[in-house]
Amino acid sequence: MSISLKDQCHRPVQLPAAPQRIISLVPSQTELLFDLGLEDKIVGITRFCVHPENALEEKQVVGGTKKIVKKRLIGLQPDLIICNKEENTMEMVEFCSSICPTYVSDVSTLEDALEMIQHIGHLTASTEKAQDLVEKIQVSFQQLRDELETKPALYLIWKKPYMTVGRDTFIHDMMRLAGFENVTGTHTRYPQLEMDQIVKLRPEVILLSSEPYNFSENDKAEFDIAFKERSDAEVYGEQGRTTKANLPQPRILIVDGEPYSWYGSRLLHSPAYFQKLRNELDEN
């Protein structure tokens, strides 16, 4: 029986039957395929597909998320390739589409992620498993504390230059659900910041992500020093002239980036991580 739908980029995806040879070029969606019980049908992944732990040992690696070995991909004779609008390049998507039906996800919110899971379930004849996963994720997020006190927070994903997240990103939506107000939420995509700009944003919390840049304790110490060095300096914010001595020192935390940025089956565990993090912040 043929299978068809429009992907999240509104591209038609048509399959003559349920796929038997799948290549995933998106780490979080690779993990989703495994969790839908499709391990035997996965023939190719990227070197960044680190979940589940056995994936890189058992499956053929066709390259990264931005560059693939085309001959290797063709040789695997896929009948479905799974891509993502942001994580993969347009050139990659066009090439994959010339080989076989290609599904492209575009995920900016939790609802987008749940729709993507349902799409993958439909395309792979795993509808019931996908719907069960969606419902479990929904329940998991509903169990987050309803009355979380919103804390202004800055989430950093890169260094040199410092890069953060805007309102049209999946991380922004995860921050919202975790009880954080994104202080760069008026921006789009991934704004670049200087340290002085970070100071003027006055976040109560600074979240240093483990990916794509893996922030370390040394990076955390740099922020501590930078804010303390400005303790006697005058800064200019939206409220006018003030002194750094009157500004609160932010809590600076190194956080696991996966609960904030992986939009597949790992979402099932994100709320528990968010709740634990908020409990730690509220207790101190």
C-alpha positions as CSV (number, residue, x, y, z in Angstrom):
1,M,0.0,0.0,0.0
2,S,1.4,3.4,-1.0
3,I,2.1,6.0,1.7
4,S,2.0,9.8,1.1
5,L,2.0,13.1,3.0
6,K,3.5,16.6,2.9
7,D,6.5,17.1,5.1
8,Q,7.0,20.1,7.3
9,C,8.4,22.1,4.4
10,H,5.2,21.4,2.5
11,R,7.0,19.0,0.1
12,P,5.1,15.9,-1.1
13,V,6.6,12.6,0.1
14,Q,5.3,9.5,-1.7
15,L,6.3,5.9,-1.0
16,P,5.1,2.9,-2.9
17,A,5.2,0.9,0.4
18,A,6.6,1.1,3.9
19,P,10.4,1.8,3.6
20,Q,12.9,-1.0,4.2
21,R,16.1,0.9,3.9
22,I,16.1,4.2,5.8
23,I,18.9,6.8,6.1
24,S,18.7,9.4,8.8
25,L,20.8,12.6,8.6
26,V,19.4,14.0,11.8
27,P,20.6,12.7,15.2
28,S,17.5,13.2,17.2
29,Q,15.4,11.6,14.5
30,T,17.8,8.7,14.2
31,E,17.1,8.0,17.9
32,L,13.4,8.3,17.2
33,L,13.6,5.6,14.5
34,F,15.3,3.2,16.9
35,D,12.6,3.9,19.6
36,L,9.9,3.2,17.0
37,G,11.4,-0.3,16.6
38,L,12.8,0.4,13.2
39,E,16.4,-0.6,14.0
40,D,16.6,-3.3,11.3
41,K,15.4,-0.9,8.6
42,I,18.0,1.8,9.3
43,V,21.0,1.5,6.9
44,G,22.7,4.8,7.3
45,I,23.3,7.6,9.8
46,T,25.6,10.5,10.5
47,R,28.7,10.5,12.8
48,F,26.7,12.8,15.2
49,C,24.0,10.1,15.7
50,V,25.3,9.1,19.2
51,H,22.0,7.8,20.5
52,P,21.3,5.0,21.1
53,E,24.8,4.1,22.2
54,N,25.1,1.2,19.7
55,A,24.1,3.2,16.7
56,L,27.5,4.2,15.5
57,E,28.9,0.7,15.9
58,E,26.0,-1.0,14.0
59,K,25.1,1.4,11.2
60,Q,27.0,2.7,8.2
61,V,28.1,6.4,8.7
62,V,27.5,8.5,5.6
63,G,29.1,11.7,6.9
64,G,28.0,14.6,9.0
65,T,24.9,16.7,9.2
66,K,26.4,19.3,6.8
67,K,28.4,17.1,4.5
68,I,27.9,13.6,3.3
69,V,29.8,11.0,1.3
70,K,27.5,10.9,-1.7
71,K,28.8,7.6,-3.2
72,R,28.4,5.9,0.2
73,L,24.8,7.1,0.5
74,I,23.9,6.0,-3.0
75,G,25.5,2.6,-2.4
76,L,23.2,2.0,0.5
77,Q,20.2,2.1,-1.9
78,P,17.8,3.9,0.5
79,D,14.1,4.0,-0.1
80,L,13.6,6.9,2.4
81,I,16.0,9.6,3.7
82,I,15.1,11.8,6.6
83,C,16.5,15.3,6.8
84,N,15.9,18.6,8.7
85,K,15.6,22.1,7.3
86,E,18.0,23.6,9.8
87,E,20.5,20.8,10.5
88,N,21.1,19.8,6.9
89,T,22.0,22.0,3.9
90,M,19.7,22.7,1.0
91,E,22.2,21.1,-1.3
92,M,22.1,17.9,0.7
93,V,18.3,17.9,0.7
94,E,18.2,18.4,-3.1
95,F,20.7,15.6,-3.6
96,C,18.9,13.2,-1.4
97,S,15.6,14.0,-3.1
98,S,17.2,13.0,-6.4
99,I,18.0,9.6,-5.0
100,C,14.7,8.6,-3.3
101,P,11.8,10.0,-1.4
102,T,13.1,12.5,1.3
103,Y,11.3,13.7,4.3
104,V,12.3,17.2,5.7
105,S,11.3,18.2,9.2
106,D,11.1,21.9,10.3
107,V,10.8,22.0,14.1
108,S,10.5,25.2,16.1
109,T,8.0,24.2,18.8
110,L,7.0,21.2,20.8
111,E,3.9,20.9,18.7
112,D,6.1,20.8,15.6
113,A,8.1,18.0,17.2
114,L,5.0,16.0,18.0
115,E,3.7,16.4,14.4
116,M,7.1,15.3,13.1
117,I,6.9,12.1,15.2
118,Q,3.5,11.4,13.8
119,H,4.7,12.0,10.3
120,I,7.6,9.6,10.7
121,G,5.2,7.0,12.2
122,H,2.9,7.3,9.2
123,L,5.7,7.0,6.7
124,T,7.3,4.0,8.4
125,A,4.0,2.1,9.1
126,S,4.6,2.7,12.8
127,T,1.5,4.9,13.4
128,E,0.4,3.3,16.7
129,K,3.9,3.4,18.3
130,A,4.4,7.0,17.2
131,Q,1.0,8.1,18.6
132,D,1.8,6.3,21.9
133,L,5.1,8.1,22.1
134,V,3.4,11.5,21.4
135,E,0.9,10.9,24.1
136,K,3.6,9.9,26.6
137,I,5.5,13.1,25.8
138,Q,2.4,15.2,26.2
139,V,1.8,13.7,29.6
140,S,5.4,14.2,30.6
141,F,5.3,17.9,29.8
142,Q,1.9,18.3,31.5
143,Q,3.5,17.0,34.7
144,L,5.9,19.9,34.8
145,R,5.0,22.1,37.7
146,D,2.1,24.3,36.6
147,E,3.1,27.4,38.5
148,L,6.8,27.8,37.7
149,E,8.1,31.2,38.6
150,T,9.5,32.6,35.3
151,K,13.2,33.5,35.5
152,P,14.9,35.7,32.9
153,A,17.6,33.5,31.3
154,L,20.2,33.6,28.6
155,Y,21.0,30.4,26.7
156,L,24.3,30.2,25.0
157,I,25.1,27.7,22.2
158,W,28.5,29.0,21.0
159,K,31.7,30.9,21.9
160,K,33.8,33.2,19.8
161,P,31.5,34.7,19.1
162,Y,28.9,34.1,21.8
163,M,25.7,33.0,20.2
164,T,22.3,32.6,21.7
165,V,18.8,31.7,20.6
166,G,15.9,33.8,19.2
167,R,12.1,33.3,19.5
168,D,11.8,31.2,16.3
169,T,14.0,28.3,17.6
170,F,13.1,25.0,19.3
171,I,15.4,25.9,22.2
172,H,13.3,29.0,22.9
173,D,10.2,26.9,23.1
174,M,11.9,24.5,25.5
175,M,13.1,27.4,27.6
176,R,9.5,28.6,27.8
177,L,8.2,25.3,28.9
178,A,11.0,25.0,31.5
179,G,9.9,28.2,33.1
180,F,12.6,30.5,31.6
181,E,12.0,33.9,29.9
182,N,14.4,34.1,27.0
183,V,16.1,37.5,27.4
184,T,16.9,37.4,23.7
185,G,13.4,36.4,22.7
186,T,12.9,39.6,20.7
187,H,15.5,38.4,18.2
188,T,15.2,35.7,15.6
189,R,17.4,32.8,14.8
190,Y,20.8,32.8,16.6
191,P,22.0,36.3,17.6
192,Q,25.7,37.1,18.3
193,L,26.5,38.9,21.5
194,E,29.5,40.6,23.2
195,M,30.1,40.3,26.9
196,D,28.9,43.9,27.5
197,Q,25.6,43.1,25.8
198,I,25.2,40.1,28.0
199,V,25.7,42.3,31.1
200,K,23.1,44.7,29.9
201,L,20.5,42.0,29.3
202,R,20.6,41.3,33.1
203,P,19.7,37.6,33.0
204,E,19.0,36.0,36.4
205,V,20.3,32.7,34.9
206,I,22.9,32.0,32.2
207,L,22.6,28.5,30.7
208,L,25.8,27.3,29.1
209,S,24.9,24.4,26.8
210,S,26.9,21.2,26.2
211,E,26.2,21.5,22.4
212,P,26.9,22.4,19.7
213,Y,29.7,24.2,21.7
214,N,30.6,22.2,24.7
215,F,31.0,24.8,27.4
216,S,33.3,23.9,30.3
217,E,33.9,24.9,33.9
218,N,36.6,27.2,32.6
219,D,34.0,29.0,30.5
220,K,31.7,29.3,33.5
221,A,34.6,30.8,35.5
222,E,35.2,33.3,32.7
223,F,31.6,34.5,33.1
224,D,32.0,34.7,36.9
225,I,35.1,36.8,36.5
226,A,33.6,39.0,33.8
227,F,30.5,39.9,35.9
228,K,32.6,40.5,39.1
229,E,35.0,42.8,37.2
230,R,32.0,44.9,36.2
231,S,30.8,45.2,39.8
232,D,32.1,48.7,40.1
233,A,31.6,49.7,36.5
234,E,28.8,51.8,35.2
235,V,26.6,50.3,32.6
236,Y,23.7,51.7,30.6
237,G,20.5,49.7,30.3
238,E,17.0,50.4,29.3
239,Q,16.3,51.9,32.7
240,G,19.0,54.5,32.3
241,R,22.3,54.8,34.2
242,T,23.0,52.4,37.0
243,T,25.9,50.7,38.6
244,K,26.9,47.1,38.4
245,A,27.0,47.0,42.1
246,N,23.2,47.3,42.1
247,L,22.7,44.5,39.6
248,P,22.2,40.9,40.7
249,Q,24.9,38.4,39.9
250,P,23.4,35.7,37.6
251,R,23.4,32.0,38.3
252,I,25.7,30.4,35.7
253,L,25.0,26.8,34.9
254,I,26.4,24.3,32.5
255,V,23.4,22.4,31.1
256,D,22.9,19.3,29.0
257,G,21.9,20.6,25.6
258,E,20.0,17.5,24.5
259,P,16.8,18.1,26.5
260,Y,16.7,21.6,25.0
261,S,17.5,20.8,21.4
262,W,16.7,17.1,20.6
263,Y,13.2,17.0,19.2
264,G,12.6,13.3,18.8
265,S,11.9,10.6,21.4
266,R,14.4,12.2,23.8
267,L,11.6,14.7,24.6
268,L,10.1,12.0,26.8
269,H,12.8,12.7,29.3
270,S,13.2,16.5,28.9
271,P,10.6,17.6,31.4
272,A,12.2,15.6,34.3
273,Y,15.5,17.3,33.5
274,F,13.9,20.7,33.4
275,Q,12.1,20.1,36.7
276,K,15.3,19.0,38.4
277,L,17.1,22.1,37.2
278,R,14.4,24.4,38.3
279,N,14.2,22.7,41.7
280,E,18.0,23.3,42.1
281,L,17.6,27.0,41.2
282,D,14.6,27.5,43.5
283,E,16.4,25.9,46.4
284,N,19.4,28.2,46.2
